[in-house]
Amino acid sequence: MIDVLALAAEHLTLARASSHGRSAHTYLNEGTLRQAIIALTSGTVLGDHDAPPAGSLHVLSGRVRIIDGERAVGLGAGQTAPIPQRRHSLEAEEESVVILTSVVNIGD
């Protein structure tokens, strides 16, 4: 059993102490399925990066934007959205904790 809320609190504390304003931890790694908790301080941006073969972002607290060059999707606490299937970035509009669920290719 994994206490996601405890992980959220722990990584938000780590993000606040980090010069990068973020902290992340993959807590589930089963076959092709991955889940990671990502904590971001307000204004922190995870710059452009590639998308997994399939994935979603669930906001536990705060507010973030997924930006894929052509559009931005804002998400607040309790909301979930698919990860765009192209390069994208993630911006914390306020202090936030999200769960990234992704499906990866074996060997990644």
Phi and psi restraints in degrees (range 20) as a CNS / XPLOR table:
assign (resid 1 and name C) (resid 2 and name N)
       (resid 2 and name CA) (resid 2 and name C) 1.0 -120.1 20.0 2
assign (resid 2 and name N) (resid 2 and name CA)
       (resid 2 and name C) (resid 3 and name N) 1.0 127.4 20.0 2
assign (resid 2 and name C) (resid 3 and name N)
       (resid 3 and name CA) (resid 3 and name C) 1.0 -90.5 20.0 2
assign (resid 3 and name N) (resid 3 and name CA)
       (resid 3 and name C) (resid 4 and name N) 1.0 93.8 20.0 2
assign (resid 3 and name C) (resid 4 and name N)
       (resid 4 and name CA) (resid 4 and name C) 1.0 -64.9 20.0 2
assign (resid 4 and name N) (resid 4 and name CA)
       (resid 4 and name C) (resid 5 and name N) 1.0 -35.7 20.0 2
assign (resid 4 and name C) (resid 5 and name N)
       (resid 5 and name CA) (resid 5 and name C) 1.0 -67.2 20.0 2
assign (resid 5 and name N) (resid 5 and name CA)
       (resid 5 and name C) (resid 6 and name N) 1.0 -36.7 20.0 2
assign (resid 5 and name C) (resid 6 and name N)
       (resid 6 and name CA) (resid 6 and name C) 1.0 -66.3 20.0 2
assign (resid 6 and name N) (resid 6 and name CA)
       (resid 6 and name C) (resid 7 and name N) 1.0 -41.5 20.0 2
assign (resid 6 and name C) (resid 7 and name N)
       (resid 7 and name CA) (resid 7 and name C) 1.0 -61.5 20.0 2
assign (resid 7 and name N) (resid 7 and name CA)
       (resid 7 and name C) (resid 8 and name N) 1.0 -40.8 20.0 2
assign (resid 7 and name C) (resid 8 and name N)
       (resid 8 and name CA) (resid 8 and name C) 1.0 -59.6 20.0 2
assign (resid 8 and name N) (resid 8 and name CA)
       (resid 8 and name C) (resid 9 and name N) 1.0 -47.9 20.0 2
assign (resid 8 and name C) (resid 9 and name N)
       (resid 9 and name CA) (resid 9 and name C) 1.0 -62.9 20.0 2
assign (resid 9 and name N) (resid 9 and name CA)
       (resid 9 and name C) (resid 10 and name N) 1.0 -43.8 20.0 2
assign (resid 9 and name C) (resid 10 and name N)
       (resid 10 and name CA) (resid 10 and name C) 1.0 -61.0 20.0 2
assign (resid 10 and name N) (resid 10 and name CA)
       (resid 10 and name C) (resid 11 and name N) 1.0 -46.0 20.0 2
assign (resid 10 and name C) (resid 11 and name N)
       (resid 11 and name CA) (resid 11 and name C) 1.0 -78.1 20.0 2
assign (resid 11 and name N) (resid 11 and name CA)
       (resid 11 and name C) (resid 12 and name N) 1.0 -24.6 20.0 2
assign (resid 11 and name C) (resid 12 and name N)
       (resid 12 and name CA) (resid 12 and name C) 1.0 -68.3 20.0 2
assign (resid 12 and name N) (resid 12 and name CA)
       (resid 12 and name C) (resid 13 and name N) 1.0 -39.0 20.0 2
assign (resid 12 and name C) (resid 13 and name N)
       (resid 13 and name CA) (resid 13 and name C) 1.0 -62.1 20.0 2
assign (resid 13 and name N) (resid 13 and name CA)
       (resid 13 and name C) (resid 14 and name N) 1.0 -43.3 20.0 2
assign (resid 13 and name C) (resid 14 and name N)
       (resid 14 and name CA) (resid 14 and name C) 1.0 -65.0 20.0 2
assign (resid 14 and name N) (resid 14 and name CA)
       (resid 14 and name C) (resid 15 and name N) 1.0 -39.2 20.0 2
assign (resid 14 and name C) (resid 15 and name N)
       (resid 15 and name CA) (resid 15 and name C) 1.0 -64.0 20.0 2
assign (resid 15 and name N) (resid 15 and name CA)
       (resid 15 and name C) (resid 16 and name N) 1.0 -41.0 20.0 2
assign (resid 15 and name C) (resid 16 and name N)
       (resid 16 and name CA) (resid 16 and name C) 1.0 -61.1 20.0 2
assign (resid 16 and name N) (resid 16 and name CA)
       (resid 16 and name C) (resid 17 and name N) 1.0 -34.6 20.0 2
assign (resid 16 and name C) (resid 17 and name N)
       (resid 17 and name CA) (resid 17 and name C) 1.0 -84.8 20.0 2
assign (resid 17 and name N) (resid 17 and name CA)
       (resid 17 and name C) (resid 18 and name N) 1.0 -13.7 20.0 2
assign (resid 17 and name C) (resid 18 and name N)
       (resid 18 and name CA) (resid 18 and name C) 1.0 -83.6 20.0 2
assign (resid 18 and name N) (resid 18 and name CA)
       (resid 18 and name C) (resid 19 and name N) 1.0 140.9 20.0 2
assign (resid 18 and name C) (resid 19 and name N)
       (resid 19 and name CA) (resid 19 and name C) 1.0 -67.8 20.0 2
assign (resid 19 and name N) (resid 19 and name CA)
       (resid 19 and name C) (resid 20 and name N) 1.0 -19.4 20.0 2
assign (resid 19 and name C) (resid 20 and name N)
       (resid 20 and name CA) (resid 20 and name C) 1.0 -89.0 20.0 2
assign (resid 20 and name N) (resid 20 and name CA)
       (resid 20 and name C) (resid 21 and name N) 1.0 -13.0 20.0 2
assign (resid 20 and name C) (resid 21 and name N)
       (resid 21 and name CA) (resid 21 and name C) 1.0 73.6 20.0 2
assign (resid 21 and name N) (resid 21 and name CA)
       (resid 21 and name C) (resid 22 and name N) 1.0 24.4 20.0 2
assign (resid 21 and name C) (resid 22 and name N)
       (resid 22 and name CA) (resid 22 and name C) 1.0 -150.6 20.0 2
assign (resid 22 and name N) (resid 22 and name CA)
       (resid 22 and name C) (resid 23 and name N) 1.0 158.3 20.0 2
assign (resid 22 and name C) (resid 23 and name N)
       (resid 23 and name CA) (resid 23 and name C) 1.0 -151.7 20.0 2
assign (resid 23 and name N) (resid 23 and name CA)
       (resid 23 and name C) (resid 24 and name N) 1.0 138.1 20.0 2
assign (resid 23 and name C) (resid 24 and name N)
       (resid 24 and name CA) (resid 24 and name C) 1.0 -141.1 20.0 2
assign (resid 24 and name N) (resid 24 and name CA)
       (resid 24 and name C) (resid 25 and name N) 1.0 153.0 20.0 2
assign (resid 24 and name C) (resid 25 and name N)
       (resid 25 and name CA) (resid 25 and name C) 1.0 -153.2 20.0 2
assign (resid 25 and name N) (resid 25 and name CA)
       (resid 25 and name C) (resid 26 and name N) 1.0 126.3 20.0 2
assign (resid 25 and name C) (resid 26 and name N)
       (resid 26 and name CA) (resid 26 and name C) 1.0 -82.4 20.0 2
assign (resid 26 and name N) (resid 26 and name CA)
       (resid 26 and name C) (resid 27 and name N) 1.0 117.0 20.0 2
assign (resid 26 and name C) (resid 27 and name N)
       (resid 27 and name CA) (resid 27 and name C) 1.0 -108.1 20.0 2
assign (resid 27 and name N) (resid 27 and name CA)
       (resid 27 and name C) (resid 28 and name N) 1.0 -8.5 20.0 2
assign (resid 27 and name C) (resid 28 and name N)
       (resid 28 and name CA) (resid 28 and name C) 1.0 -136.1 20.0 2
assign (resid 28 and name N) (resid 28 and name CA)
       (resid 28 and name C) (resid 29 and name N) 1.0 125.9 20.0 2
assign (resid 28 and name C) (resid 29 and name N)
       (resid 29 and name CA) (resid 29 and name C) 1.0 -143.2 20.0 2
assign (resid 29 and name N) (resid 29 and name CA)
       (resid 29 and name C) (resid 30 and name N) 1.0 85.3 20.0 2
assign (resid 29 and name C) (resid 30 and name N)
       (resid 30 and name CA) (resid 30 and name C) 1.0 -122.4 20.0 2
assign (resid 30 and name N) (resid 30 and name CA)
       (resid 30 and name C) (resid 31 and name N) 1.0 107.5 20.0 2
assign (resid 30 and name C) (resid 31 and name N)
       (resid 31 and name CA) (resid 31 and name C) 1.0 58.4 20.0 2
assign (resid 31 and name N) (resid 31 and name CA)
       (resid 31 and name C) (resid 32 and name N) 1.0 -119.4 20.0 2
assign (resid 31 and name C) (resid 32 and name N)
       (resid 32 and name CA) (resid 32 and name C) 1.0 -93.7 20.0 2
assign (resid 32 and name N) (resid 32 and name CA)
       (resid 32 and name C) (resid 33 and name N) 1.0 -1.7 20.0 2
assign (resid 32 and name C) (resid 33 and name N)
       (resid 33 and name CA) (resid 33 and name C) 1.0 -94.3 20.0 2
assign (resid 33 and name N) (resid 33 and name CA)
       (resid 33 and name C) (resid 34 and name N) 1.0 132.0 20.0 2
assign (resid 33 and name C) (resid 34 and name N)
       (resid 34 and name CA) (resid 34 and name C) 1.0 -130.0 20.0 2
assign (resid 34 and name N) (resid 34 and name CA)
       (resid 34 and name C) (resid 35 and name N) 1.0 142.1 20.0 2
assign (resid 34 and name C) (resid 35 and name N)
       (resid 35 and name CA) (resid 35 and name C) 1.0 -133.1 20.0 2
assign (resid 35 and name N) (resid 35 and name CA)
       (resid 35 and name C) (resid 36 and name N) 1.0 135.1 20.0 2
assign (resid 35 and name C) (resid 36 and name N)
       (resid 36 and name CA) (resid 36 and name C) 1.0 -134.8 20.0 2
assign (resid 36 and name N) (resid 36 and name CA)
       (resid 36 and name C) (resid 37 and name N) 1.0 147.0 20.0 2
assign (resid 36 and name C) (resid 37 and name N)
       (resid 37 and name CA) (resid 37 and name C) 1.0 -100.0 20.0 2
assign (resid 37 and name N) (resid 37 and name CA)
       (resid 37 and name C) (resid 38 and name N) 1.0 135.9 20.0 2
assign (resid 37 and name C) (resid 38 and name N)
       (resid 38 and name CA) (resid 38 and name C) 1.0 -130.4 20.0 2
assign (resid 38 and name N) (resid 38 and name CA)
       (resid 38 and name C) (resid 39 and name N) 1.0 123.2 20.0 2
assign (resid 38 and name C) (resid 39 and name N)
       (resid 39 and name CA) (resid 39 and name C) 1.0 -111.2 20.0 2
assign (resid 39 and name N) (resid 39 and name CA)
       (resid 39 and name C) (resid 40 and name N) 1.0 135.5 20.0 2
assign (resid 39 and name C) (resid 40 and name N)
       (resid 40 and name CA) (resid 40 and name C) 1.0 -134.4 20.0 2
assign (resid 40 and name N) (resid 40 and name CA)
       (resid 40 and name C) (resid 41 and name N) 1.0 137.7 20.0 2
assign (resid 40 and name C) (resid 41 and name N)
       (resid 41 and name CA) (resid 41 and name C) 1.0 -80.9 20.0 2
assign (resid 41 and name N) (resid 41 and name CA)
       (resid 41 and name C) (resid 42 and name N) 1.0 162.4 20.0 2
assign (resid 41 and name C) (resid 42 and name N)
       (resid 42 and name CA) (resid 42 and name C) 1.0 -55.7 20.0 2
assign (resid 42 and name N) (resid 42 and name CA)
       (resid 42 and name C) (resid 43 and name N) 1.0 130.4 20.0 2
assign (resid 42 and name C) (resid 43 and name N)
       (resid 43 and name CA) (resid 43 and name C) 1.0 88.2 20.0 2
assign (resid 43 and name N) (resid 43 and name CA)
       (resid 43 and name C) (resid 44 and name N) 1.0 -9.5 20.0 2
assign (resid 43 and name C) (resid 44 and name N)
       (resid 44 and name CA) (resid 44 and name C) 1.0 -69.3 20.0 2
assign (resid 44 and name N) (resid 44 and name CA)
       (resid 44 and name C) (resid 45 and name N) 1.0 138.3 20.0 2
assign (resid 44 and name C) (resid 45 and name N)
       (resid 45 and name CA) (resid 45 and name C) 1.0 -123.5 20.0 2
assign (resid 45 and name N) (resid 45 and name CA)
       (resid 45 and name C) (resid 46 and name N) 1.0 131.0 20.0 2
assign (resid 45 and name C) (resid 46 and name N)
       (resid 46 and name CA) (resid 46 and name C) 1.0 -93.8 20.0 2
assign (resid 46 and name N) (resid 46 and name CA)
       (resid 46 and name C) (resid 47 and name N) 1.0 105.7 20.0 2
assign (resid 46 and name C) (resid 47 and name N)
       (resid 47 and name CA) (resid 47 and name C) 1.0 -58.5 20.0 2
assign (resid 47 and name N) (resid 47 and name CA)
       (resid 47 and name C) (resid 48 and name N) 1.0 174.4 20.0 2
assign (resid 47 and name C) (resid 48 and name N)
       (resid 48 and name CA) (resid 48 and name C) 1.0 -46.7 20.0 2
assign (resid 48 and name N) (resid 48 and name CA)
       (resid 48 and name C) (resid 49 and name N) 1.0 130.7 20.0 2
assign (resid 48 and name C) (resid 49 and name N)
       (resid 49 and name CA) (resid 49 and name C) 1.0 -149.2 20.0 2
assign (resid 49 and name N) (resid 49 and name CA)
       (resid 49 and name C) (resid 50 and name N) 1.0 160.1 20.0 2
assign (resid 49 and name C) (resid 50 and name N)
       (resid 50 and name CA) (resid 50 and name C) 1.0 -73.1 20.0 2
assign (resid 50 and name N) (resid 50 and name CA)
       (resid 50 and name C) (resid 51 and name N) 1.0 155.6 20.0 2
assign (resid 50 and name C) (resid 51 and name N)
       (resid 51 and name CA) (resid 51 and name C) 1.0 -89.5 20.0 2
assign (resid 51 and name N) (resid 51 and name CA)
       (resid 51 and name C) (resid 52 and name N) 1.0 147.9 20.0 2
assign (resid 51 and name C) (resid 52 and name N)
       (resid 52 and name CA) (resid 52 and name C) 1.0 -71.1 20.0 2
assign (resid 52 and name N) (resid 52 and name CA)
       (resid 52 and name C) (resid 53 and name N) 1.0 167.4 20.0 2
assign (resid 52 and name C) (resid 53 and name N)
       (resid 53 and name CA) (resid 53 and name C) 1.0 -54.5 20.0 2
assign (resid 53 and name N) (resid 53 and name CA)
       (resid 53 and name C) (resid 54 and name N) 1.0 -34.1 20.0 2
assign (resid 53 and name C) (resid 54 and name N)
       (resid 54 and name CA) (resid 54 and name C) 1.0 -155.6 20.0 2
assign (resid 54 and name N) (resid 54 and name CA)
       (resid 54 and name C) (resid 55 and name N) 1.0 144.5 20.0 2
assign (resid 54 and name C) (resid 55 and name N)
       (resid 55 and name CA) (resid 55 and name C) 1.0 -172.5 20.0 2
assign (resid 55 and name N) (resid 55 and name CA)
       (resid 55 and name C) (resid 56 and name N) 1.0 166.4 20.0 2
assign (resid 55 and name C) (resid 56 and name N)
       (resid 56 and name CA) (resid 56 and name C) 1.0 -144.4 20.0 2
assign (resid 56 and name N) (resid 56 and name CA)
       (resid 56 and name C) (resid 57 and name N) 1.0 159.6 20.0 2
assign (resid 56 and name C) (resid 57 and name N)
       (resid 57 and name CA) (resid 57 and name C) 1.0 -123.3 20.0 2
assign (resid 57 and name N) (resid 57 and name CA)
       (resid 57 and name C) (resid 58 and name N) 1.0 127.4 20.0 2
assign (resid 57 and name C) (resid 58 and name N)
       (resid 58 and name CA) (resid 58 and name C) 1.0 -118.7 20.0 2
assign (resid 58 and name N) (resid 58 and name CA)
       (resid 58 and name C) (resid 59 and name N) 1.0 123.8 20.0 2
assign (resid 58 and name C) (resid 59 and name N)
       (resid 59 and name CA) (resid 59 and name C) 1.0 -89.6 20.0 2
assign (resid 59 and name N) (resid 59 and name CA)
       (resid 59 and name C) (resid 60 and name N) 1.0 118.9 20.0 2
assign (resid 59 and name C) (resid 60 and name N)
       (resid 60 and name CA) (resid 60 and name C) 1.0 -83.2 20.0 2
assign (resid 60 and name N) (resid 60 and name CA)
       (resid 60 and name C) (resid 61 and name N) 1.0 -40.7 20.0 2
assign (resid 60 and name C) (resid 61 and name N)
       (resid 61 and name CA) (resid 61 and name C) 1.0 -152.2 20.0 2
assign (resid 61 and name N) (resid 61 and name CA)
       (resid 61 and name C) (resid 62 and name N) 1.0 153.6 20.0 2
assign (resid 61 and name C) (resid 62 and name N)
       (resid 62 and name CA) (resid 62 and name C) 1.0 87.4 20.0 2
assign (resid 62 and name N) (resid 62 and name CA)
       (resid 62 and name C) (resid 63 and name N) 1.0 -157.7 20.0 2
assign (resid 62 and name C) (resid 63 and name N)
       (resid 63 and name CA) (resid 63 and name C) 1.0 -147.5 20.0 2
assign (resid 63 and name N) (resid 63 and name CA)
       (resid 63 and name C) (resid 64 and name N) 1.0 132.2 20.0 2
assign (resid 63 and name C) (resid 64 and name N)
       (resid 64 and name CA) (resid 64 and name C) 1.0 -132.3 20.0 2
assign (resid 64 and name N) (resid 64 and name CA)
       (resid 64 and name C) (resid 65 and name N) 1.0 166.5 20.0 2
assign (resid 64 and name C) (resid 65 and name N)
       (resid 65 and name CA) (resid 65 and name C) 1.0 -129.0 20.0 2
assign (resid 65 and name N) (resid 65 and name CA)
       (resid 65 and name C) (resid 66 and name N) 1.0 132.0 20.0 2
assign (resid 65 and name C) (resid 66 and name N)
       (resid 66 and name CA) (resid 66 and name C) 1.0 -96.1 20.0 2
assign (resid 66 and name N) (resid 66 and name CA)
       (resid 66 and name C) (resid 67 and name N) 1.0 121.7 20.0 2
assign (resid 66 and name C) (resid 67 and name N)
       (resid 67 and name CA) (resid 67 and name C) 1.0 -117.4 20.0 2
assign (resid 67 and name N) (resid 67 and name CA)
       (resid 67 and name C) (resid 68 and name N) 1.0 123.6 20.0 2
assign (resid 67 and name C) (resid 68 and name N)
       (resid 68 and name CA) (resid 68 and name C) 1.0 -117.3 20.0 2
assign (resid 68 and name N) (resid 68 and name CA)
       (resid 68 and name C) (resid 69 and name N) 1.0 28.0 20.0 2
assign (resid 68 and name C) (resid 69 and name N)
       (resid 69 and name CA) (resid 69 and name C) 1.0 89.1 20.0 2
assign (resid 69 and name N) (resid 69 and name CA)
       (resid 69 and name C) (resid 70 and name N) 1.0 -50.3 20.0 2
assign (resid 69 and name C) (resid 70 and name N)
       (resid 70 and name CA) (resid 70 and name C) 1.0 -92.0 20.0 2
assign (resid 70 and name N) (resid 70 and name CA)
       (resid 70 and name C) (resid 71 and name N) 1.0 -27.0 20.0 2
assign (resid 70 and name C) (resid 71 and name N)
       (resid 71 and name CA) (resid 71 and name C) 1.0 -153.3 20.0 2
assign (resid 71 and name N) (resid 71 and name CA)
       (resid 71 and name C) (resid 72 and name N) 1.0 163.8 20.0 2
assign (resid 71 and name C) (resid 72 and name N)
       (resid 72 and name CA) (resid 72 and name C) 1.0 -126.9 20.0 2
assign (resid 72 and name N) (resid 72 and name CA)
       (resid 72 and name C) (resid 73 and name N) 1.0 136.6 20.0 2
assign (resid 72 and name C) (resid 73 and name N)
       (resid 73 and name CA) (resid 73 and name C) 1.0 -115.5 20.0 2
assign (resid 73 and name N) (resid 73 and name CA)
       (resid 73 and name C) (resid 74 and name N) 1.0 119.9 20.0 2
assign (resid 73 and name C) (resid 74 and name N)
       (resid 74 and name CA) (resid 74 and name C) 1.0 -90.6 20.0 2
assign (resid 74 and name N) (resid 74 and name CA)
       (resid 74 and name C) (resid 75 and name N) 1.0 136.8 20.0 2
assign (resid 74 and name C) (resid 75 and name N)
       (resid 75 and name CA) (resid 75 and name C) 1.0 -131.7 20.0 2
assign (resid 75 and name N) (resid 75 and name CA)
       (resid 75 and name C) (resid 76 and name N) 1.0 138.9 20.0 2
assign (resid 75 and name C) (resid 76 and name N)
       (resid 76 and name CA) (resid 76 and name C) 1.0 -115.0 20.0 2
assign (resid 76 and name N) (resid 76 and name CA)
       (resid 76 and name C) (resid 77 and name N) 1.0 177.2 20.0 2
assign (resid 76 and name C) (resid 77 and name N)
       (resid 77 and name CA) (resid 77 and name C) 1.0 -50.4 20.0 2
assign (resid 77 and name N) (resid 77 and name CA)
       (resid 77 and name C) (resid 78 and name N) 1.0 131.2 20.0 2
assign (resid 77 and name C) (resid 78 and name N)
       (resid 78 and name CA) (resid 78 and name C) 1.0 88.7 20.0 2
assign (resid 78 and name N) (resid 78 and name CA)
       (resid 78 and name C) (resid 79 and name N) 1.0 -5.2 20.0 2
assign (resid 78 and name C) (resid 79 and name N)
       (resid 79 and name CA) (resid 79 and name C) 1.0 -99.2 20.0 2
assign (resid 79 and name N) (resid 79 and name CA)
       (resid 79 and name C) (resid 80 and name N) 1.0 150.3 20.0 2
assign (resid 79 and name C) (resid 80 and name N)
       (resid 80 and name CA) (resid 80 and name C) 1.0 -131.2 20.0 2
assign (resid 80 and name N) (resid 80 and name CA)
       (resid 80 and name C) (resid 81 and name N) 1.0 145.7 20.0 2
assign (resid 80 and name C) (resid 81 and name N)
       (resid 81 and name CA) (resid 81 and name C) 1.0 -147.1 20.0 2
assign (resid 81 and name N) (resid 81 and name CA)
       (resid 81 and name C) (resid 82 and name N) 1.0 152.7 20.0 2
assign (resid 81 and name C) (resid 82 and name N)
       (resid 82 and name CA) (resid 82 and name C) 1.0 -70.1 20.0 2
assign (resid 82 and name N) (resid 82 and name CA)
       (resid 82 and name C) (resid 83 and name N) 1.0 153.1 20.0 2
assign (resid 82 and name C) (resid 83 and name N)
       (resid 83 and name CA) (resid 83 and name C) 1.0 -78.6 20.0 2
assign (resid 83 and name N) (resid 83 and name CA)
       (resid 83 and name C) (resid 84 and name N) 1.0 131.1 20.0 2
assign (resid 83 and name C) (resid 84 and name N)
       (resid 84 and name CA) (resid 84 and name C) 1.0 -59.5 20.0 2
assign (resid 84 and name N) (resid 84 and name CA)
       (resid 84 and name C) (resid 85 and name N) 1.0 143.0 20.0 2
assign (resid 84 and name C) (resid 85 and name N)
       (resid 85 and name CA) (resid 85 and name C) 1.0 -87.3 20.0 2
assign (resid 85 and name N) (resid 85 and name CA)
       (resid 85 and name C) (resid 86 and name N) 1.0 48.3 20.0 2
assign (resid 85 and name C) (resid 86 and name N)
       (resid 86 and name CA) (resid 86 and name C) 1.0 -159.5 20.0 2
assign (resid 86 and name N) (resid 86 and name CA)
       (resid 86 and name C) (resid 87 and name N) 1.0 173.0 20.0 2
assign (resid 86 and name C) (resid 87 and name N)
       (resid 87 and name CA) (resid 87 and name C) 1.0 -56.3 20.0 2
assign (resid 87 and name N) (resid 87 and name CA)
       (resid 87 and name C) (resid 88 and name N) 1.0 141.5 20.0 2
assign (resid 87 and name C) (resid 88 and name N)
       (resid 88 and name CA) (resid 88 and name C) 1.0 -154.7 20.0 2
assign (resid 88 and name N) (resid 88 and name CA)
       (resid 88 and name C) (resid 89 and name N) 1.0 169.8 20.0 2
assign (resid 88 and name C) (resid 89 and name N)
       (resid 89 and name CA) (resid 89 and name C) 1.0 -131.7 20.0 2
assign (resid 89 and name N) (resid 89 and name CA)
       (resid 89 and name C) (resid 90 and name N) 1.0 167.9 20.0 2
assign (resid 89 and name C) (resid 90 and name N)
       (resid 90 and name CA) (resid 90 and name C) 1.0 -130.6 20.0 2
assign (resid 90 and name N) (resid 90 and name CA)
       (resid 90 and name C) (resid 91 and name N) 1.0 129.6 20.0 2
assign (resid 90 and name C) (resid 91 and name N)
       (resid 91 and name CA) (resid 91 and name C) 1.0 -124.7 20.0 2
assign (resid 91 and name N) (resid 91 and name CA)
       (resid 91 and name C) (resid 92 and name N) 1.0 131.7 20.0 2
assign (resid 91 and name C) (resid 92 and name N)
       (resid 92 and name CA) (resid 92 and name C) 1.0 -88.8 20.0 2
assign (resid 92 and name N) (resid 92 and name CA)
       (resid 92 and name C) (resid 93 and name N) 1.0 115.1 20.0 2
assign (resid 92 and name C) (resid 93 and name N)
       (resid 93 and name CA) (resid 93 and name C) 1.0 -76.2 20.0 2
assign (resid 93 and name N) (resid 93 and name CA)
       (resid 93 and name C) (resid 94 and name N) 1.0 -23.0 20.0 2
assign (resid 93 and name C) (resid 94 and name N)
       (resid 94 and name CA) (resid 94 and name C) 1.0 -151.0 20.0 2
assign (resid 94 and name N) (resid 94 and name CA)
       (resid 94 and name C) (resid 95 and name N) 1.0 172.1 20.0 2
assign (resid 94 and name C) (resid 95 and name N)
       (resid 95 and name CA) (resid 95 and name C) 1.0 -52.2 20.0 2
assign (resid 95 and name N) (resid 95 and name CA)
       (resid 95 and name C) (resid 96 and name N) 1.0 126.5 20.0 2
assign (resid 95 and name C) (resid 96 and name N)
       (resid 96 and name CA) (resid 96 and name C) 1.0 -143.7 20.0 2
assign (resid 96 and name N) (resid 96 and name CA)
       (resid 96 and name C) (resid 97 and name N) 1.0 153.6 20.0 2
assign (resid 96 and name C) (resid 97 and name N)
       (resid 97 and name CA) (resid 97 and name C) 1.0 -131.6 20.0 2
assign (resid 97 and name N) (resid 97 and name CA)
       (resid 97 and name C) (resid 98 and name N) 1.0 130.1 20.0 2
assign (resid 97 and name C) (resid 98 and name N)
       (resid 98 and name CA) (resid 98 and name C) 1.0 -128.7 20.0 2
assign (resid 98 and name N) (resid 98 and name CA)
       (resid 98 and name C) (resid 99 and name N) 1.0 158.1 20.0 2
assign (resid 98 and name C) (resid 99 and name N)
       (resid 99 and name CA) (resid 99 and name C) 1.0 -111.1 20.0 2
assign (resid 99 and name N) (resid 99 and name CA)
       (resid 99 and name C) (resid 100 and name N) 1.0 123.0 20.0 2
assign (resid 99 and name C) (resid 100 and name N)
       (resid 100 and name CA) (resid 100 and name C) 1.0 -98.2 20.0 2
assign (resid 100 and name N) (resid 100 and name CA)
       (resid 100 and name C) (resid 101 and name N) 1.0 119.0 20.0 2
assign (resid 100 and name C) (resid 101 and name N)
       (resid 101 and name CA) (resid 101 and name C) 1.0 -108.1 20.0 2
assign (resid 101 and name N) (resid 101 and name CA)
       (resid 101 and name C) (resid 102 and name N) 1.0 127.1 20.0 2
assign (resid 101 and name C) (resid 102 and name N)
       (resid 102 and name CA) (resid 102 and name C) 1.0 -140.5 20.0 2
assign (resid 102 and name N) (resid 102 and name CA)
       (resid 102 and name C) (resid 103 and name N) 1.0 153.2 20.0 2
assign (resid 102 and name C) (resid 103 and name N)
       (resid 103 and name CA) (resid 103 and name C) 1.0 -110.3 20.0 2
assign (resid 103 and name N) (resid 103 and name CA)
       (resid 103 and name C) (resid 104 and name N) 1.0 127.2 20.0 2
assign (resid 103 and name C) (resid 104 and name N)
       (resid 104 and name CA) (resid 104 and name C) 1.0 -119.2 20.0 2
assign (resid 104 and name N) (resid 104 and name CA)
       (resid 104 and name C) (resid 105 and name N) 1.0 163.4 20.0 2
assign (resid 104 and name C) (resid 105 and name N)
       (resid 105 and name CA) (resid 105 and name C) 1.0 -77.2 20.0 2
assign (resid 105 and name N) (resid 105 and name CA)
       (resid 105 and name C) (resid 106 and name N) 1.0 141.0 20.0 2
assign (resid 105 and name C) (resid 106 and name N)
       (resid 106 and name CA) (resid 106 and name C) 1.0 -56.4 20.0 2
assign (resid 106 and name N) (resid 106 and name CA)
       (resid 106 and name C) (resid 107 and name N) 1.0 134.9 20.0 2
assign (resid 106 and name C) (resid 107 and name N)
       (resid 107 and name CA) (resid 107 and name C) 1.0 98.7 20.0 2
assign (resid 107 and name N) (resid 107 and name CA)
       (resid 107 and name C) (resid 108 and name N) 1.0 -10.6 20.0 2
